[in-house]
Amino acid sequence: MDVSRRVFDDVSQLIASRENPTPLVRLSRLNPPGRGELFAKLEWMNPFGSIKDRTAKYLLDGLVRDGRLAGKKLVEPTSGNTGIALAALCNLAGTHCVITIPSGAPEDKVTLLRLLGAEVWPTPDDLCPVNHPKDGAIALALSFIEGESTRDQFVMPNQYENPDNVRAHYETTGPEILDQTDGRISHFFAGYGTCGTLTGIAKYLKEHKPDVQVIAIEPRRGHRLPGLKNFSESKQPAILDASLIDATVTVDDEPAYATAVRLAREESLLGGPSTGAIVWAALQAELPQGAVAVCISPDSALKYGSFYAEVVANDGQPQV
């Protein structure tokens, strides 16, 4: 396939790859003078609007490769982005898609899931044990594949434990970043979520530049930053390789949303709330002259209209 011609057989071929990378954009207005370079990698340029397009493609390809998808319906827990990409790709594959999603997820994402034809189950947190109060959607999805009457009908790729989630970023996102920075990357910033992004990119970068600093972003307990996880209220994903993480920065909702607003008004970049959290952490970091830092921008503001309407009305701050 010659991506330079921009002619494709179906929309799934637009998902980023080393030959067709998502763009890096220099944050020249937010980043104070006298520091190293700071870039955002715009993952919302993927066709279904997020970095999870890569994950969903690898998850489905893995199910087909292993012979697990044939004749089955797919069920997956998600905060929205993986589900949107899975629903779109399941349409192309002729597979019925069931999505369990936290009931506090943005209504914009639920609407997109239903527009794509997914069967959507909004899920209260209290379905899960007290020690993991934010994992209700995971518990409900597991009930589909463990239930006596449904387990033969459903398959769950399980992005939290599936090594194909890591492989997606080890084989695509990590190499793209190294290529796009001409091998000069010195700092990498991404959020704790399913941890496929963090683990896959960090593993690739560390293999090629062992001194690169990998900084993970974690929200406060009880946060309102969709897609990010605090591991005191959510189970740590099995695919996280914590040995690859050099530092963890905890971010409150307020500076995360305020930074997302700054990105829109100063850089004209419409990033989602998690982008605001990741960029805020990068702005606090010491980036000496000569440093090259890359922030993952997982998705765009366009999936959070209901959230941002509140933020803009409240002068750039969320009501928590």
matplotlib code that plots the C-alpha trace (Angstrom):
import matplotlib.pyplot as plt

x = [0.0, 1.4, 0.3, 1.7, -1.2, -3.7, -6.0, -7.2, -9.3, -11.1, -10.8, -8.8, -5.8, -5.6, -4.5, -1.0, 2.1, 5.8, 5.2, 2.2, 2.9, 0.7, 2.3, 4.6, 3.8, 6.3, 4.7, 6.5, 4.1, 3.4, 7.0, 8.9, 12.1, 15.4, 14.2, 14.6, 12.2, 8.7, 6.4, 2.9, 2.2, -1.3, -2.8, -6.3, -5.2, -6.0, -9.2, -11.4, -9.9, -7.4, -4.3, -6.5, -7.0, -3.6, -4.5, -7.8, -6.3, -3.7, -6.2, -8.5, -5.7, -4.5, -7.9, -8.0, -4.5, -5.2, -8.6, -10.5, -12.8, -14.6, -18.3, -18.0, -19.3, -16.8, -17.1, -14.6, -14.5, -13.3, -13.4, -14.5, -11.6, -10.7, -14.4, -15.0, -12.1, -13.2, -16.8, -15.6, -13.2, -15.9, -18.2, -15.6, -15.1, -18.8, -18.5, -21.1, -19.5, -20.6, -19.0, -19.1, -18.2, -18.2, -21.4, -19.5, -17.9, -18.5, -21.9, -20.1, -18.2, -21.4, -23.1, -20.2, -20.3, -24.0, -23.6, -21.1, -23.7, -22.1, -24.2, -23.4, -23.7, -23.0, -21.7, -21.8, -18.5, -20.0, -20.2, -16.5, -14.9, -14.2, -10.4, -10.9, -13.9, -13.4, -13.3, -17.0, -16.9, -14.2, -16.2, -19.3, -17.3, -15.8, -19.3, -20.0, -17.1, -17.4, -21.2, -22.5, -25.1, -22.8, -19.2, -19.4, -20.8, -18.3, -14.6, -12.9, -9.5, -8.8, -6.6, -5.4, -3.7, -3.2, 0.4, -0.9, -1.7, 2.0, 3.1, 1.0, 3.1, 6.4, 6.0, 4.5, 4.3, 7.8, 9.6, 7.6, 8.8, 12.4, 12.2, 10.5, 13.0, 15.9, 16.9, 17.3, 14.4, 15.5, 12.2, 8.9, 5.6, 2.4, -0.4, -1.2, -4.2, -4.2, -0.4, 0.0, 1.2, 3.6, 5.1, 5.3, 6.8, 9.1, 10.4, 11.3, 12.9, 14.9, 16.3, 17.5, 18.3, 18.8, 19.2, 15.8, 13.7, 10.1, 7.7, 4.3, 1.3, -1.2, -4.4, -5.5, -7.9, -11.5, -10.4, -12.3, -9.7, -11.2, -8.7, -6.3, -6.1, -5.1, -3.9, -5.2, -8.8, -8.1, -6.2, -2.8, -2.8, -0.8, 0.9, 2.6, 6.3, 7.1, 10.8, 10.7, 9.3, 11.8, 9.3, 5.6, 3.9, 0.6, -1.8, -4.9, -8.0, -7.7, -4.2, -5.0, -8.1, -6.5, -3.6, -6.0, -7.7, -4.2, -3.4, -6.6, -6.1, -2.4, -1.4, -4.8, -4.5, -7.8, -6.6, -8.7, -8.3, -5.6, -3.5, -3.8, -2.6, 0.4, 1.5, 1.1, 3.5, 6.0, 5.8, 6.8, 9.7, 13.3, 14.1, 17.6, 18.8, 19.2, 16.5, 13.8, 10.6, 7.5, 4.1, 1.4, -1.8, -4.2, -7.4, -9.1, -11.4, -14.1, -14.9, -15.5, -18.0, -20.1, -17.1, -15.6, -18.9, -18.7, -15.0, -15.4, -18.5, -16.4, -13.4, -11.3, -11.8, -13.8, -16.5, -15.2]
y = [0.0, 3.4, 5.7, 8.7, 8.6, 8.6, 6.1, 3.3, 0.1, 0.9, 3.3, 0.9, 1.4, 5.0, 3.8, 5.1, 3.1, 3.7, 4.5, 6.7, 8.2, 10.6, 14.1, 15.7, 19.3, 21.6, 23.4, 26.7, 28.9, 27.0, 25.9, 28.6, 30.0, 28.6, 25.0, 22.0, 21.3, 20.0, 18.2, 16.7, 13.6, 14.0, 10.6, 12.0, 12.1, 8.4, 7.7, 6.9, 9.7, 8.3, 6.3, 3.3, 2.8, 1.2, -1.0, -2.1, -3.1, -5.2, -6.8, -7.8, -9.0, -11.1, -12.7, -13.6, -14.9, -17.2, -18.4, -17.0, -14.6, -16.9, -17.3, -15.2, -11.8, -9.4, -7.8, -5.3, -2.9, 0.6, 4.2, 4.9, 5.2, 1.5, 0.7, 3.3, 1.8, -1.8, -1.0, 0.6, -2.3, -4.9, -3.3, -4.0, -7.5, -8.3, -9.0, -7.9, -5.6, -5.2, -2.4, -2.0, 1.5, 3.5, 5.3, 8.5, 8.4, 11.4, 11.2, 12.1, 8.8, 6.8, 8.5, 7.6, 4.0, 3.8, 5.6, 2.8, 0.2, -1.1, -2.6, -0.3, -1.2, 1.9, 0.4, 1.8, 1.5, -0.4, -3.6, -4.1, -4.9, -2.0, -2.2, -1.5, 0.8, 2.1, -1.3, -2.0, -2.1, -4.7, -6.8, -6.7, -7.6, -10.6, -11.8, -12.2, -14.5, -16.3, -16.7, -20.2, -19.0, -16.6, -17.8, -19.8, -16.8, -14.1, -13.4, -10.6, -9.3, -7.7, -4.7, -4.7, -8.0, -8.6, -8.3, -7.3, -3.9, -3.5, -4.8, -2.2, 0.6, -1.3, -1.9, 1.4, 4.4, 3.9, 3.6, 6.6, 8.8, 7.8, 8.4, 11.8, 13.1, 11.8, 9.7, 12.8, 12.1, 12.5, 12.6, 10.7, 11.6, 9.4, 8.6, 5.5, 3.8, 0.3, 0.9, -0.6, 2.8, 3.4, -0.1, -0.5, 2.9, 2.9, -0.6, 0.4, 3.7, 2.2, -0.5, 2.1, 5.0, 3.6, 7.0, 8.3, 9.4, 7.9, 9.9, 8.5, 10.6, 9.5, 11.4, 12.0, 9.5, 10.4, 12.3, 13.3, 12.6, 10.0, 7.4, 7.8, 5.6, 6.0, 2.6, 3.1, 2.8, 0.7, -2.5, -2.1, -3.6, -6.8, -5.5, -2.6, -3.0, -0.6, -1.2, 1.0, 4.0, 6.6, 8.8, 9.3, 12.7, 13.0, 15.6, 17.2, 17.8, 21.6, 22.1, 19.3, 21.0, 24.5, 23.2, 21.7, 25.1, 26.8, 24.3, 25.3, 29.0, 29.3, 26.5, 25.9, 22.2, 20.6, 18.0, 16.0, 16.2, 13.5, 15.6, 18.5, 16.3, 15.0, 18.3, 20.0, 17.3, 18.0, 21.8, 21.1, 18.9, 20.2, 20.1, 21.5, 23.0, 20.2, 18.1, 16.7, 15.8, 14.1, 14.1, 11.7, 13.5, 10.5, 12.0, 15.3, 17.7, 16.7, 13.6, 15.7, 18.4, 17.7, 18.0, 21.1, 23.0, 22.9, 23.9, 26.8, 28.1, 27.9, 29.9, 27.0, 24.9, 21.8, 21.6, 18.6]
z = [0.0, -1.0, 1.7, -0.1, -2.5, 0.3, -1.4, 0.8, 0.5, 3.8, 6.7, 8.9, 6.7, 8.0, 11.4, 12.0, 11.3, 11.0, 7.3, 8.1, 11.5, 13.5, 13.6, 16.2, 16.9, 18.7, 21.7, 21.1, 22.9, 26.1, 26.6, 28.3, 26.7, 27.8, 28.0, 25.7, 22.9, 23.8, 21.3, 21.4, 19.4, 18.0, 18.3, 17.6, 14.0, 13.8, 11.9, 15.0, 17.0, 19.5, 20.3, 21.0, 17.2, 17.2, 20.2, 18.8, 15.5, 17.2, 19.6, 16.8, 14.6, 17.5, 18.1, 14.4, 14.4, 17.4, 16.0, 18.9, 17.1, 14.6, 15.4, 18.6, 19.7, 21.1, 24.6, 26.1, 29.0, 28.1, 29.1, 25.5, 23.1, 22.7, 22.5, 19.7, 17.7, 18.3, 17.3, 14.1, 13.3, 14.2, 11.7, 9.0, 10.2, 10.5, 14.3, 16.9, 19.5, 23.2, 25.2, 29.0, 30.0, 33.3, 33.8, 34.4, 30.9, 28.6, 26.9, 23.7, 23.7, 24.4, 21.5, 19.2, 20.3, 19.6, 16.3, 15.3, 16.3, 19.4, 22.2, 25.1, 28.8, 31.1, 34.3, 37.9, 39.8, 42.7, 40.6, 41.6, 45.0, 47.3, 46.8, 43.0, 43.0, 39.5, 37.8, 37.5, 33.7, 33.8, 36.2, 34.0, 30.8, 32.7, 33.6, 29.8, 29.3, 32.6, 32.8, 32.2, 29.6, 27.7, 27.9, 24.7, 22.8, 23.7, 23.4, 25.3, 24.0, 27.5, 26.7, 30.4, 30.2, 26.4, 25.3, 21.8, 23.4, 24.3, 20.9, 19.1, 20.5, 20.5, 16.8, 15.7, 18.2, 19.7, 16.3, 15.0, 17.9, 17.5, 13.7, 14.1, 16.7, 14.6, 17.6, 19.8, 22.2, 25.9, 27.8, 27.2, 28.9, 28.9, 31.3, 33.3, 31.7, 30.3, 30.2, 26.7, 25.5, 28.4, 28.3, 24.6, 23.8, 26.8, 26.0, 22.4, 23.4, 26.2, 23.9, 21.4, 23.9, 27.4, 28.9, 27.8, 30.8, 30.9, 33.0, 33.8, 34.8, 37.4, 38.4, 41.9, 43.5, 42.6, 39.5, 36.4, 33.8, 31.5, 30.3, 33.1, 36.2, 39.8, 41.0, 44.6, 43.1, 40.0, 39.6, 38.1, 34.6, 34.2, 31.1, 32.9, 33.2, 36.1, 35.7, 32.6, 34.4, 35.8, 37.6, 38.3, 38.4, 40.1, 38.5, 39.9, 37.7, 37.8, 36.3, 33.8, 32.5, 32.7, 30.5, 28.0, 27.7, 27.3, 24.5, 22.7, 23.2, 22.8, 20.5, 18.8, 19.7, 20.7, 23.1, 25.6, 29.4, 29.5, 27.1, 29.5, 32.3, 30.4, 29.0, 32.5, 33.9, 31.1, 31.8, 35.4, 34.5, 34.2, 30.5, 30.0, 26.7, 24.2, 25.7, 23.3, 25.1, 23.6, 25.2, 24.1, 23.2, 23.3, 22.0, 21.1, 22.8, 20.3, 22.3, 25.5, 24.5, 27.5, 29.8, 28.2, 28.1, 31.9, 31.9, 29.6, 31.5, 34.7, 33.3, 32.5, 35.6, 36.2, 38.9, 41.0]

ax = plt.figure().add_subplot(projection="3d")
ax.plot(x, y, z, "-o")
ax.set_aspect("equal")
plt.show()
